[in-house]
Amino acid sequence: MNRNLFRALGVLLGLFAGTMGAMVSIQWRRAARPPQYSEQALDVPDATSQPAVDAPAPDPGDRRRLLELRQAVANEPNWTRTFSLTERSGRMVKSDELLGEPYVVCFFFSTCPGTCKRQSSEMRLLQSKFKDRPIKLVSISVDPEVDTPEVLTEYANAFNADKDRWLFLTGSLDDIIKVGTEMFFLPGVERRGHPDRFCLVDAKGDLVGSYLWVEPEQRELLSAHIEELLASP
């Protein structure tokens, strides 16, 4: 591994820590933010005041960190940058086919006892919100042994998924793990395992945002960033 790859892994671990922290307790995370004090409120003389510690700059949608990750692995020869997976229709879909318009991608599995159904409901809301707009939705199964095209078709129909705009993909588990980890920088993509995140890809095929969809403000941010992409020339 070269220095850039180590740097990329470090940023990816930071993204993982942020995801897990939010999932453990969103309220705790909010309460843990350091309050802002003024010198007047603390009544500390200027001569003995400690230097202020700058808070981390806001990074809505992890856009800056994702750009750093993409740049860090740009020259890695074996890094996964494209995919070729089987859609519920049975046809092979390549990521290059999605170029030309933005898309939102998430990972799930049809027998998920946890958040997958709610996640798919949120994807359905995006489908409705951006109806007739040039954007696609992509759901990738992390349980390909069970999620055959036939199973995915039944699952998709339950959410009224538009076959032309909302794709359900499956394939080799090893390939899917590489796609999740290396294309979308998502920790925890494994057999029947995935983070609760929506990833936003622009029309050029670049990953430009990652959003913890269980947080309402993150869902609103995703919609705002989609609008930005759609408004771009």
Secondary structure as UniProt FT lines:
FT   HELIX           3..24
FT   HELIX           26..31
FT   HELIX           39..42
FT   HELIX           46..48
FT   HELIX           60..62
FT   HELIX           63..72
FT   TURN            73..75
FT   TURN            77..78
FT   STRAND          84..87
FT   TURN            88..89
FT   STRAND          92..94
FT   HELIX           95..98
FT   TURN            99..100
FT   STRAND          103..108
FT   TURN            110..111
FT   HELIX           116..129
FT   TURN            130..132
FT   STRAND          136..141
FT   TURN            144..146
FT   HELIX           149..158
FT   TURN            159..160
FT   TURN            163..165
FT   STRAND          166..170
FT   HELIX           173..178
FT   HELIX           179..183
FT   TURN            187..188
FT   TURN            191..192
FT   STRAND          197..201
FT   TURN            203..204
FT   STRAND          207..212
FT   TURN            213..214
FT   HELIX           216..231
//
